[in-house]
Amino acid sequence: MNISFNDLKFIQQIGQTLNLEERMRLQLAILKIQEHYVFDEVLFWGRVEGIEKDYYIALGIQYRGQYEFPLKKFFWSSNNYHFAELPKYNEEFAQRAETLRESFTGQHEHIVFRTDEEINFEDSLEIPSQLPAKNFSELERLSYVVQSIEFQCASIPVGSYRLTPTHELIKTSFKGVTAELKNYQHFRSPIRKDKQDLIARDEALYRPDFLDSLVDDSPNNQWSVQTDSTKRNITIRNLIWPGFLSYNNDYTFGYAYFGDGVKNSDFEFLL
């Protein structure tokens, strides 16, 4: 579902690609993830640019045995092409990380936010009920950015998946869609109540549009739909997270992110 190495022609439209060495080493590294984890798919998700080194991201997806929506797990690698699972990030720093405009350094141990408050327990009469948050590293920032992009941007064409009677998500025989925003939906568990109700009533089993539509996103002009001269090769770009691209034609679909990991926080003010 995410980008196939054969679909890099779509990514070239935003001036990005992978060179031959990157492709070969990433393919081998992703095979190693498949050897150590049980996923239905392990796919290349994208590249986050850093000043000294870049970060490569892979995504493992488990459909079978997952109720209503598959399990997603992210992995990261620097230029050594050895993938490790992305850690959880400290949510106390999430709002500050959202507005950062500094580039990633490429050093995953770099401290982005440092805890100023320190407690000397030897001099304290009692342990406080809430400890100060620990330092926030660049690796945590990477985790936050990747998962934010996935939640806000990951999108698929309507009709590319269906819900089974056992409430597992499976791919269908995809035959393409026209280049209209209404034909695309988020690849995530629905957050809109009307879509949740469809699933609860089992009506989603008979409808291809059972996930949250991109049309309902706010602001609603954050998406740019583009086609080539044939009108069959379609790309959708997100203007809040520049570097995100969803693509499809009559036989394939996917999405990827190639960018600096910096959100366009001023988008709403520029409208």
PEFENDA-V376875 format. One record per helix or strand of 2 or more residues. SS is the DSSP state (A for helix, B for strand). FROM is the first residue (numbers start at 1). LEN is the number of residues. If there is no record, write none. Layout:
BEGIN
SS/FROM/LEN
SS/FROM/LEN
END
This chain:
BEGIN
A/5/10
A/20/17
B/41/8
B/55/8
B/71/7
B/84/2
A/91/8
B/111/3
B/136/2
A/138/16
B/155/3
B/161/3
B/169/3
A/181/3
B/184/3
A/193/8
A/203/4
A/214/3
B/223/5
B/234/5
B/244/5
B/253/7
A/267/4
END
